[in-house]
Amino acid sequence: MASPTRPSFLSFFANMQTARKLLLSFALMAVLLITVGVLGLTRLAAADADLQRISTHNLQAVDDLGAVNAGFQKMRYAAIGVAIGTDPALKEAAKAKIPDADVLVDDAWAAYLDSTNVAEGASLRATFEKDLADYRKVRDDQLVPLGMANDIEAFLALRDKTFAPLATEMDETLAALDDLETKASADEVSAARAAYVSARTLVIAVMAVAVILAIAMALALGRMIGRPLRQTVDVLEGLAEGRLDQEIHLDRRDEVGQMATALGTALGRLRETMRTIAADSQSLAASSEELSAVSGQ
C-alpha cells in the first residue's frame, strides 16, 4: 500500500484563503525589500567605516610624519644658527628656539604613533627614536657648547663627522616611514574599492533575485486564482447554453475551490431534477394516452 503523499508548500499555499494568499505574497515581497535595504545599509556602513579608518589612520599618519619632519628641520636650523651667528644675542635667540622645536617634534611624533597602524614600520620607528635621542645628546652636550664658544672649526668637524650623518639617517628613516604610510593608504583605498565593488555586486544580485522571486510569486498566484476561475467560467457558460453534462473537479479548499464544488453540486442536482422531470413527463404522457383511450371507448 502506497504511503500518502505529504502536502507540499504549493498545495498548502493553494488551499489558503484568497485574502491570506495576497497577504502572504505582499509580506514576502516586503521581506525581500527589507532584506535588500538592510543589506545595502550594512554595506554602506562598512564602506563608511573603511573611509573613516583611512582618514583617521593612514592619511592622518602621513600628515603627522610631515609635521615631525618639519619640526626636525627647525631643530637642525636652530642648532646650526647657534654656530653661524656672530652676535651673542643672536646665538642666544637661536639656542632659545631649540626647546620649542623639541616640543614640536615630540608632539608630532606622539600624534604619529597614535595614528599609525602599519606594523611593518615598527623597526623604523625604533630607529628614529634612538637616532633622535642620540641627536639631542650630541647637540646639547657638544654641538651647542661649541657654537656658543665660537669654536667654528671644532663645530664643523663634529657636524661633518657625527651630526650630519645622524641627521641624514633620520631623514631617510622618516622618508621610509612616509613611503610605508603612503603604500598602506593606497592598499586601504584599493581594499575599500574592492569592498565597494563586492557590495554593489551583492546588492544587485539580491535585487535581481528579489525581482525574479516577486515575478514568480505573481505568476504563481495568478495561475492559482486565474485557472480555476477560468474553468468555472467555462462551466457556467456551458450551463447558460443548456449543457448539463459538464463536470468540474478542483481539489482546492479556498474560495475558488468552494465555488467550484458548489457549482458541481448544483449541476448534479439539476441533472437529477431534469431526469425526474423527464420520467414524470413520460408517466404523464402514458397516463394521458390511457385516458384518451378510455375516453374514446
N, C-alpha and C positions, 0 to 999 in steps of 0.2 A: 504494500500500500504506500503510495507516494505521500511524502510529508507535505503539508500545506505550505504554499509559498508565503514567505514573510513579506508584509507590505513594505514597499519602498517609500522613500520620501515623496516622490512624484505622485504616487497614488494617495498618500496621506494629504498632500497639498491639493490634489484634485478634489478630494472629498470634503475639503473645508468649505465653509460658507463663503459666498462671494465677497461679502464685506471683509471677512478675515483674510481672504486671498489678497485683496487690494491693500489692506493694512500691512500685511506681512511683506508684500512686494515693496511698498514705499519705505517700510522700516529697513529692509535690506539695502535699498538704494541710499537711504540716509546713512547707514553704517559705512557703506563704501565711500560716500562723500566725506564723512568724518575721518575715515582712515586716510584718505588722500590728504586732507587738510592737516591732520596731526603729523603725518609723515613729512609733509612739506615744511611745517613749522619746526619740527625737530631738526631737520637738515639745515634749515636757515639758522637756527640757534647754534648748531655745531659750526657752521661757516662763520657766524659772528664771533664765536669763541676763538676760532683759528685766527681771525683778523685781530682780535684783542691781544692774543698771545704774541703775534708777530709785532704788533705795535708796542706792547709792553716790554717784551724781552729783546727781540732781535734788533729792531730799529733803534730802540732806546739805548741798547748796549753800544751800538755804533756811535750814537751821539755822545754817550758818556766817554767812550775812548777818545773821541775828538777833543772833549774838554780836558781829559787827562794829558793829552799831547800838548794842548795849548798852555796848560799850567806848567808843564815840564819845560817848555821853551822859555816861559817867563823866569823859571828858576835859573836856567842857564844864562840868560841875558843879565839877570841881576848879579850873579856871581862874577861874570866877566866885567860888568860895569864897575865892580869894586877895584879891579886891577887897572883898567884903562883910564879911570878918572885921575886927574891931577889935583883937583881941588878936594881937600879933606871933607868939605861939606857934601860934595857930590858922592864921594866914597861912602860916607855915612848914609846918604839917602839911598844909594844902591843897596847897601847892606840891609837897610831897614825894609826893603821890598822882599827880601828872601823869605821871612816868616809868612807873609801874606801869600806868596807863591806856593809855599809848602802846604798851607791850609787849602788853597785852591786845588792842588794836586790830590791831597788826601781826601777831600770831599768828593772830587770827581771819581777817584778810584773806588771809594766806598759805594758810590752810586752805580758804578760799572759792575762791581761784584754782586750787587743786589739785583741787577737787571739781566746779567748774563745767565744763560743756561747751556752753554757749549762746554761739554765735558772735556773735549779734546784740547781746550786751551788751559787746562789746569797747570801743566808744567810750564807753559809760557808765563802764566800769571805768577807762579812761584819765582821764576827767573827775574821777572820785572821787579817784584817786591824786594828780592835780595839785592839786585843792582841799585834800586832806589836807596836802600839803606846804606850801601857802600858809597854811593854817590854823595849822599848827605854827609857821611862821616869824613870823606876826603875833602869835601868842600868846607865844612865847618872847622875841621882840625888843621888843615894845611892850606887850602887854596885861598880862602878869605883872609887868614892872617898874613899870608904872603902879599896879597893885594893891598891890604891896609898898611903894610910896611914898605910899600913901593918897591918890593923886590921883584921887578918885572922878569928878570932872567929866570929866577927860580920858579916864578909863577907860570911862565910859558913852558918851561921844561916839565913841570908837574902836569900842566894841562895836556901837553902832547903825549906824555908817557902814560898817564893814568886816567885823567879826567875825560879827555876826548874819546878814547876807545870805549870807556864805560858809557858815556852818553850815546855813542853810536850804537852800542849793543842795545841800549834801552829803546832807541828809535826803531831799530829793527824788530825788537820784541813787540812794540806797540803796533808796527805795521803788520806783523804776522797775526797778531790778535785781531786787528781790523779785517784782515783777509778772512780769517775764520768766521768772524761775526757776519761779514757780508755773504759768505758762502752759506752759512746757516740760514740767513734771511732768505736767500734765493731758494734754498731747499724747502723752507717753510711755505713760501709762496707757491712753489710747484706742488707741494703736498696739498695746500688749500685749493689750488686749481683742480687737482685730480679729485679731491673730495667733492668739489662743486659739480664736476662733470659726472661723477658717480651718482651724486644725489639727484641731479637733473635726469639722468637716465632712469634711475629707480622710480622717481615720481612719474615720469612719462609712462613707464611700463605699468605702474599701478593704475594710472588713469586709463590706459588702454584696456587693461583687464577689467576695470570697473565699467567702462563703456560697453565692452563685449558682454559682461555679465548682465548689465542692465538691458541690453538689446535681447539677449537670450531669454531673460526673465519676461520681458514684454511679449516676445513671440510665444513663449510657452503659455503665458496667461491668456493671450489672445486665442490660442488654439484650444485651451481647456474650456474657455467660455464660448468661443465662436462656433466650433464644430458641432457640439451638442445642440446649440441653438439652431444651427442650420438644418440638422436632421429633424428637429422638432418642427421647424417651419415647413419643411418638405412634407412631413406627415399631415400637418394642418392644411396645406394647400391641396393635397390629395383628398383629404376629408371633405374640403369645400367642393371638390369635383364629384363627390359621391363614392369614393373608393373606401370601402370598409375592410378590405383585406390586408391593410398595412400593419406592420409590426415595428415597434421601436423598443430597443433594448439598450439602456445606458446603465452601466454598473457604477453609478455615482450617487453620493449621498448629499450633494449640495443642492441649491435651489433648482438648478437646471436638471439634475437627475430626478428630483422630486416631481418637477413639472412633467418630465418625460414619462415617469412611472404613472402619474395621474392620467396623462393622455392615453397611455397604453391601456390602463384600466377602463377608461371611458370608451375607447374603441371596442374593447372586448365586450363590455356590457351593451353597447349599441348593436354589435353584431348579434348577440343573444336576443336582444329585443326584436331586431329585424327578423330573425329566424322564427321567433314566437309569433310575430305578426303574420309572417308568410304561412306558418302552419295553421294559424287561426283563419286566415283567408281561405285556405284550401278546405278547411272544415266547413266554413260558412258557404263556400261555393257548392260543396256536396250537399249540404242541407237545403240550399236554395234549389238545387236540381230535384231533390226528393219532393220538396214542397210543390215545385212546378208539376212534377209527375202526378202527385196526389190531386192537385187542383185540376189537372187535365182529365183524370178519371172522374 
